Amino acid sequence: MNAAGARASSSPDSSGLPVAVAPSGPAVRPPRRILGVVLFALGIGALAAILRVVGWPAVAANLAVIRWWFLALILIHGATQLAFAAGWKVLIGRRSEGAIRFGGVFAAYLAGDSVNYFTTVGGEPLKARLVAGEIGYPDAIATLTVHRHAEVASQGIFLALGIGITLTHYRVPWGIRVAAVGGMLLLAGLALGMTFALRRGAVGGILDRLARFHALHRLLRFAQAAQRLDERIGEFYGRRLDRFLASLGWCFLGWCGGLVETYVVLRLLAPGEGWITAVAIDSLALALNNAVLFIPARLGIAEGVRVGVFLLLGLSAAQGAAYGLARRAREVIWLVPGFVVLMKRHLLDLRRMHIAEPVLDEGSAG
């Protein structure tokens, strides 16, 4: 959070957790934001280069084959988003259904996902703020943390199955084989690491390590709040393990939604191909794209990866480019509802295109 002429401060909510206070004055673009803009511009250039090399007429001919089936892709992606939101709602639990219904959770998920599309993780605090009024900020943070774990773990399971099927049925180059398996193992390691850390109390541990630095010693005043948050998170791996497993299942269905999209497009562009090819395309593209999560929206890179995967499996570059553009277009369409939620809640500063920080007075309820 940036400020000119004012210093950002923080005040605890009712749980004692720090909540940032929005500074006054015009915002100054930090280097990280400038880097994001540069990477986004480079992505546009990469996409234009891909279309130029492949040839727009050939790409357009394949897009024409998809035609009205694009509406089906939009609906399938909507079902995918519903599955991921359901994975979050099941963690919130029935005790909050009177205060926040699934529609509210889905709206918050779409809003945060729209921000994540450009910032990777910036939408998670926004999701917490959007539901904090109904379930409290600590519970919002706890459920989102566990939901992120469920997303990563379910993606690891999906990739393990997909990469296993792909390497069994296709002879892929050694380098791609190593990259795919390496990406799968890295994700599996991340999921296991999150499991271990969250069960042991990750928030308190991180806070304790940061507080060892003299300049950050004051963070120890939040130790009790961090401990309570760790206890809330830990409940999902003990007394509420069934909720975590249910969230894992919903998120796995969400990843399967992308596979269904791939199959639909593949049957249109290459009628002779079936589910095995769809699994190979979806899992290889997902594994390789995970390496460039730091690039906003992975613009250009994701399309290039999908073109490469199509060529690797004996399909044409034009088919891969059309597939990539169709996936990109349905993603962009589903950004609209999320930004509508943002504007409705007055969280989106259209002049600076950033999310306003929550403003809570000292001692206010979370």
C-alpha positions as CSV (number, residue, x, y, z in Angstrom):
1,M,0.0,0.0,0.0
2,N,1.5,3.3,-1.0
3,A,1.0,6.9,0.2
4,A,2.3,10.4,-0.5
5,G,2.3,12.8,2.4
6,A,0.9,10.2,4.8
7,R,2.2,7.1,6.5
8,A,0.3,3.8,6.3
9,S,-0.7,2.6,9.7
10,S,-2.5,-0.5,11.0
11,S,-5.2,-1.0,13.6
12,P,-6.4,-4.3,15.0
13,D,-9.9,-5.6,14.4
14,S,-11.9,-7.3,17.2
15,S,-9.7,-10.3,17.0
16,G,-6.5,-8.3,17.4
17,L,-5.4,-9.0,13.8
18,P,-3.8,-6.0,12.1
19,V,-6.0,-4.3,9.5
20,A,-4.4,-1.8,7.2
21,V,-5.7,1.8,7.2
22,A,-5.9,3.4,3.8
23,P,-3.6,6.5,3.5
24,S,-4.7,9.8,2.0
25,G,-3.1,11.5,-0.9
26,P,-2.3,10.3,-4.5
27,A,-0.9,6.8,-4.9
28,V,2.7,6.4,-6.2
29,R,3.2,3.4,-8.5
30,P,5.6,1.0,-6.9
31,P,8.3,-0.8,-9.0
32,R,6.4,-4.1,-8.6
33,R,3.3,-2.5,-10.2
34,I,5.4,-1.0,-13.0
35,L,7.0,-4.5,-13.6
36,G,3.5,-5.9,-13.8
37,V,2.5,-3.4,-16.5
38,V,5.7,-4.1,-18.4
39,L,5.1,-7.9,-18.3
40,F,1.5,-7.4,-19.4
41,A,2.6,-5.3,-22.3
42,L,5.2,-7.9,-23.3
43,G,2.5,-10.6,-23.1
44,I,0.4,-8.6,-25.6
45,G,3.4,-8.5,-27.9
46,A,4.0,-12.2,-27.5
47,L,0.4,-13.0,-28.4
48,A,0.6,-10.7,-31.5
49,A,3.8,-12.5,-32.5
50,I,2.3,-15.9,-32.1
51,L,-0.7,-15.0,-34.3
52,R,1.6,-13.5,-36.9
53,V,3.9,-16.6,-37.0
54,V,1.0,-19.1,-37.1
55,G,-1.0,-17.0,-39.5
56,W,-4.3,-15.3,-38.6
57,P,-6.3,-16.7,-41.5
58,A,-5.6,-20.3,-40.3
59,V,-6.4,-19.4,-36.7
60,A,-9.6,-17.6,-37.8
61,A,-10.7,-20.7,-39.8
62,N,-10.4,-22.8,-36.7
63,L,-12.2,-20.3,-34.5
64,A,-15.0,-20.3,-37.1
65,V,-15.4,-24.1,-36.4
66,I,-16.0,-23.4,-32.7
67,R,-18.6,-20.7,-33.4
68,W,-21.7,-21.0,-31.3
69,W,-20.1,-23.7,-29.2
70,F,-18.2,-20.9,-27.5
71,L,-21.4,-20.3,-25.5
72,A,-21.0,-23.9,-24.1
73,L,-17.4,-23.0,-23.1
74,I,-18.7,-20.0,-21.2
75,L,-21.2,-22.1,-19.3
76,I,-18.6,-24.8,-18.5
77,H,-16.2,-22.3,-17.2
78,G,-19.1,-20.8,-15.1
79,A,-19.7,-24.3,-13.6
80,T,-16.0,-24.5,-12.9
81,Q,-16.1,-21.3,-10.9
82,L,-19.2,-22.5,-9.1
83,A,-17.2,-25.6,-8.0
84,F,-14.3,-23.6,-6.6
85,A,-16.7,-21.3,-4.8
86,A,-18.5,-24.4,-3.4
87,G,-15.1,-25.6,-2.1
88,W,-14.9,-22.3,-0.1
89,K,-18.5,-22.3,1.1
90,V,-18.2,-25.8,2.5
91,L,-15.4,-24.6,4.7
92,I,-17.5,-21.7,6.0
93,G,-20.0,-24.2,7.0
94,R,-23.7,-24.3,7.7
95,R,-23.5,-22.3,10.9
96,S,-23.1,-19.2,8.7
97,E,-25.7,-19.9,6.1
98,G,-28.2,-17.6,7.7
99,A,-25.7,-14.7,7.4
100,I,-24.1,-15.5,4.1
101,R,-25.6,-17.6,1.4
102,F,-23.8,-19.3,-1.4
103,G,-24.6,-16.4,-3.7
104,G,-22.6,-14.0,-1.5
105,V,-19.7,-16.4,-1.4
106,F,-19.8,-16.9,-5.2
107,A,-19.9,-13.1,-5.7
108,A,-16.9,-12.6,-3.4
109,Y,-15.0,-15.5,-5.2
110,L,-15.6,-13.9,-8.6
111,A,-14.5,-10.5,-7.4
112,G,-11.3,-11.8,-5.9
113,D,-10.6,-14.1,-8.9
114,S,-10.9,-11.1,-11.2
115,V,-8.2,-9.4,-9.2
116,N,-6.1,-12.5,-9.0
117,Y,-6.2,-12.7,-12.8
118,F,-3.9,-9.7,-12.9
119,T,-2.1,-9.9,-9.6
120,T,-1.9,-13.7,-8.9
121,V,-2.7,-13.5,-5.2
122,G,-4.0,-9.9,-4.6
123,G,-7.6,-11.1,-4.7
124,E,-7.4,-13.2,-1.5
125,P,-7.5,-10.2,1.0
126,L,-10.3,-8.8,-1.1
127,K,-12.4,-12.0,-0.8
128,A,-11.8,-11.9,3.0
129,R,-13.0,-8.4,3.2
130,L,-16.1,-9.1,1.2
131,V,-17.3,-11.8,3.5
132,A,-15.9,-10.5,6.8
133,G,-19.1,-8.6,7.6
134,E,-21.0,-11.8,7.8
135,I,-18.5,-14.4,9.2
136,G,-15.8,-12.1,10.7
137,Y,-12.3,-11.3,9.4
138,P,-10.5,-14.1,11.3
139,D,-12.9,-16.8,10.0
140,A,-12.7,-15.3,6.5
141,I,-8.8,-15.5,6.5
142,A,-8.9,-19.0,8.0
143,T,-11.3,-20.5,5.5
144,L,-9.5,-18.8,2.5
145,T,-6.1,-20.2,3.7
146,V,-7.5,-23.7,3.9
147,H,-9.3,-23.3,0.6
148,R,-6.1,-22.3,-1.1
149,H,-4.5,-25.4,0.3
150,A,-7.4,-27.5,-1.1
151,E,-6.9,-25.8,-4.5
152,V,-3.2,-26.6,-4.6
153,A,-3.6,-30.2,-3.3
154,S,-6.5,-31.0,-5.8
155,Q,-4.5,-29.5,-8.6
156,G,-1.6,-31.8,-7.6
157,I,-3.9,-34.8,-7.7
158,F,-5.3,-33.8,-11.1
159,L,-1.8,-33.3,-12.6
160,A,-0.5,-36.6,-11.2
161,L,-3.4,-38.4,-12.9
162,G,-3.1,-36.4,-16.1
163,I,0.7,-36.5,-16.5
164,G,0.6,-40.3,-15.7
165,I,-1.9,-40.9,-18.4
166,T,0.0,-38.7,-20.9
167,L,3.4,-40.3,-20.4
168,T,1.8,-43.7,-20.7
169,H,0.1,-43.0,-24.0
170,Y,2.5,-40.5,-25.7
171,R,6.2,-40.5,-26.4
172,V,7.2,-37.0,-25.4
173,P,10.7,-35.5,-25.7
174,W,12.9,-36.1,-22.7
175,G,13.0,-32.4,-21.8
176,I,9.2,-32.0,-21.8
177,R,8.9,-35.2,-19.8
178,V,11.3,-33.9,-17.1
179,A,9.6,-30.5,-17.0
180,A,6.2,-32.0,-16.7
181,V,7.2,-34.5,-13.9
182,G,9.2,-31.8,-12.2
183,G,6.3,-29.4,-12.2
184,M,4.0,-32.1,-10.8
185,L,6.5,-33.0,-8.0
186,L,7.0,-29.3,-7.2
187,L,3.3,-28.9,-6.8
188,A,3.0,-32.0,-4.7
189,G,5.8,-30.8,-2.5
190,L,4.1,-27.4,-2.1
191,A,0.8,-29.2,-1.1
192,L,2.6,-31.4,1.4
193,G,4.6,-28.4,2.8
194,M,1.3,-26.4,3.2
195,T,-0.2,-29.4,5.0
196,F,2.7,-29.7,7.4
197,A,2.9,-25.9,8.0
198,L,-0.8,-25.3,8.5
199,R,-1.2,-28.2,10.9
200,R,1.8,-26.9,12.9
201,G,0.7,-23.3,13.0
202,A,2.1,-21.4,10.1
203,V,0.9,-17.9,11.0
204,G,2.4,-17.9,14.5
205,G,5.7,-19.4,13.2
206,I,6.1,-16.8,10.5
207,L,5.3,-14.0,12.9
208,D,7.8,-15.4,15.4
209,R,10.6,-15.5,12.8
210,L,9.8,-12.0,11.5
211,A,9.8,-10.6,15.1
212,R,13.4,-11.8,15.6
213,F,14.5,-8.8,13.5
214,H,14.8,-5.8,15.7
215,A,12.9,-3.5,13.4
216,L,9.9,-6.0,13.4
217,H,10.0,-6.8,17.1
218,R,6.7,-5.0,17.6
219,L,4.9,-7.7,15.7
220,L,5.0,-9.8,18.8
221,R,1.9,-7.9,20.0
222,F,-0.1,-9.8,17.5
223,A,1.2,-13.2,18.8
224,Q,-2.1,-14.1,20.6
225,A,-4.2,-13.2,17.5
226,A,-1.9,-15.3,15.3
227,Q,-2.3,-18.2,17.7
228,R,-6.0,-17.9,17.6
229,L,-5.9,-17.8,13.8
230,D,-3.7,-20.9,13.7
231,E,-6.2,-22.7,16.0
232,R,-9.0,-21.8,13.6
233,I,-7.0,-23.1,10.7
234,G,-5.9,-26.2,12.6
235,E,-9.5,-27.2,13.3
236,F,-10.0,-28.1,9.6
237,Y,-7.3,-30.7,9.9
238,G,-8.7,-32.2,13.1
239,R,-12.3,-31.8,14.1
240,R,-13.4,-30.5,10.7
241,L,-11.4,-32.7,8.4
242,D,-14.6,-33.7,6.6
243,R,-15.0,-30.1,5.5
244,F,-11.4,-30.0,4.1
245,L,-11.9,-33.2,2.2
246,A,-15.2,-31.9,0.8
247,S,-13.5,-28.7,-0.3
248,L,-10.7,-30.8,-1.9
249,G,-13.4,-32.7,-3.8
250,W,-15.1,-29.6,-5.1
251,C,-11.8,-28.0,-6.2
252,F,-10.9,-31.3,-8.0
253,L,-14.2,-31.0,-9.9
254,G,-13.2,-27.4,-10.7
255,W,-10.0,-28.6,-12.3
256,C,-11.9,-31.2,-14.3
257,G,-14.0,-28.4,-15.8
258,G,-11.0,-27.3,-17.8
259,L,-10.6,-30.8,-19.1
260,V,-14.2,-30.9,-20.3
261,E,-13.6,-27.6,-22.1
262,T,-10.5,-29.0,-23.7
263,Y,-12.5,-32.1,-24.9
264,V,-15.3,-30.0,-26.4
265,V,-12.8,-27.8,-28.4
266,L,-10.7,-30.8,-29.4
267,R,-13.7,-32.7,-30.8
268,L,-14.6,-29.6,-32.9
269,L,-11.1,-28.9,-34.2
270,A,-9.9,-32.5,-34.5
271,P,-12.8,-34.9,-34.5
272,G,-10.6,-37.9,-34.6
273,E,-9.1,-37.2,-31.2
274,G,-10.7,-38.3,-27.9
275,W,-10.4,-38.1,-24.1
276,I,-6.7,-39.3,-23.9
277,T,-5.6,-36.4,-26.1
278,A,-7.7,-33.9,-24.1
279,V,-6.1,-35.1,-20.9
280,A,-2.6,-34.8,-22.4
281,I,-3.3,-31.2,-23.6
282,D,-4.9,-30.0,-20.4
283,S,-2.4,-31.6,-18.0
284,L,0.7,-30.6,-20.0
285,A,-0.5,-27.0,-20.5
286,L,-1.4,-26.7,-16.9
287,A,1.9,-28.1,-15.7
288,L,4.0,-25.8,-18.0
289,N,1.9,-22.7,-17.3
290,N,2.4,-23.1,-13.6
291,A,6.0,-22.0,-14.1
292,V,5.0,-18.5,-15.2
293,L,2.4,-17.6,-12.6
294,F,4.3,-14.4,-11.9
295,I,3.3,-13.0,-15.3
296,P,-0.1,-11.1,-15.1
297,A,-2.8,-13.2,-16.7
298,R,0.1,-15.2,-18.4
299,L,-0.9,-13.3,-21.5
300,G,0.8,-14.6,-24.6
301,I,2.8,-17.2,-22.6
302,A,-0.3,-19.4,-22.0
303,E,-1.2,-19.2,-25.7
304,G,2.4,-20.1,-26.7
305,V,2.4,-23.1,-24.3
306,R,-0.9,-24.4,-25.8
307,V,0.4,-24.0,-29.3
308,G,3.5,-25.9,-28.3
309,V,1.5,-28.7,-26.7
310,F,-0.7,-29.1,-29.8
311,L,2.4,-29.4,-32.0
312,L,4.0,-31.9,-29.6
313,L,0.9,-34.1,-29.8
314,G,0.8,-34.0,-33.6
315,L,-1.8,-31.3,-34.1
316,S,-1.5,-28.0,-35.9
317,A,-0.3,-24.7,-34.5
318,A,-3.4,-23.0,-35.8
319,Q,-5.6,-25.4,-33.8
320,G,-3.5,-24.7,-30.7
321,A,-3.8,-20.9,-31.2
322,A,-7.5,-21.1,-31.7
323,Y,-7.9,-23.3,-28.6
324,G,-5.8,-20.8,-26.6
325,L,-7.8,-17.8,-27.8
326,A,-11.1,-19.5,-27.0
327,R,-9.9,-20.3,-23.5
328,R,-8.7,-16.7,-23.1
329,A,-12.0,-15.2,-24.3
330,R,-14.2,-17.1,-21.9
331,E,-11.8,-16.2,-19.0
332,V,-12.2,-12.5,-19.9
333,I,-16.0,-12.7,-20.1
334,W,-16.1,-14.2,-16.6
335,L,-14.0,-11.3,-15.3
336,V,-17.0,-9.0,-15.9
337,P,-19.2,-10.2,-13.1
338,G,-16.3,-10.0,-10.7
339,F,-15.6,-6.3,-11.6
340,V,-19.3,-5.6,-11.3
341,V,-19.2,-6.9,-7.7
342,L,-16.2,-4.7,-7.1
343,M,-17.9,-1.6,-8.4
344,K,-21.1,-2.4,-6.5
345,R,-19.2,-2.7,-3.2
346,H,-17.3,0.6,-4.0
347,L,-13.9,-1.2,-3.6
348,L,-12.6,-0.4,-7.0
349,D,-10.8,2.9,-7.5
350,L,-11.3,3.4,-11.2
351,R,-8.8,6.3,-11.3
352,R,-5.9,4.3,-10.1
353,M,-7.2,0.8,-10.8
354,H,-6.3,-0.7,-7.4
355,I,-8.2,-2.2,-4.6
356,A,-8.9,0.2,-1.7
357,E,-7.6,-1.1,1.6
358,P,-10.1,-1.8,4.4
359,V,-10.5,1.0,6.9
360,L,-11.3,0.1,10.4
361,D,-11.1,2.3,13.5
362,E,-9.2,1.1,16.6
363,G,-11.3,-1.5,18.3
364,S,-14.0,-1.8,15.6
365,A,-15.6,-5.1,15.0
366,G,-14.2,-7.4,12.3
